[in-house]
Amino acid sequence: MNKNIPGIGQDAPDFEVLTSDGRTFKLSDALNSGSNVKLMFYRGHW
């Protein structure tokens, strides 16, 4: 298995993405601001 994939119960690695309205979302910034964050992963094709 890939060494970069966290296991169940481990913290997610920090990441940065563009939102649908063009803003930047960074996981660590959201967590540091006290926001609740829910990560959902979908497997499949759209």
C-alpha positions in Angstrom: 0.0 0.0 0.0 1.1 3.6 -0.6 3.1 5.0 2.3 1.6 8.4 1.8 -2.0 7.2 2.6 -2.9 7.7 6.3 -4.4 4.7 8.1 -7.8 4.6 9.8 -7.7 7.0 12.8 -4.6 8.9 11.7 -4.7 12.6 11.0 -5.2 13.7 7.4 -2.1 15.4 5.8 -2.4 19.1 5.2 -3.6 20.1 1.7 -4.6 23.2 -0.3 -7.3 23.3 -3.0 -9.3 25.9 -4.9 -13.0 26.1 -4.0 -15.8 26.2 -6.5 -15.9 30.0 -6.1 -12.2 30.4 -6.7 -11.0 30.9 -3.2 -8.2 28.8 -1.6 -9.0 26.3 1.1 -6.2 25.0 3.3 -6.9 22.3 5.8 -4.6 23.5 8.5 -6.0 27.1 8.3 -9.6 25.7 8.7 -8.6 23.6 11.7 -6.6 26.4 13.3 -9.6 28.7 13.1 -11.7 26.3 15.1 -13.9 25.3 12.2 -15.2 21.7 12.0 -14.0 20.0 8.9 -15.5 16.8 7.4 -13.5 15.1 4.7 -15.5 12.9 2.3 -13.9 10.6 -0.3 -15.9 9.3 -3.3 -14.8 6.4 -5.3 -16.3 6.2 -8.8 -16.7 8.0 -12.0 -18.8 11.0 -12.7 
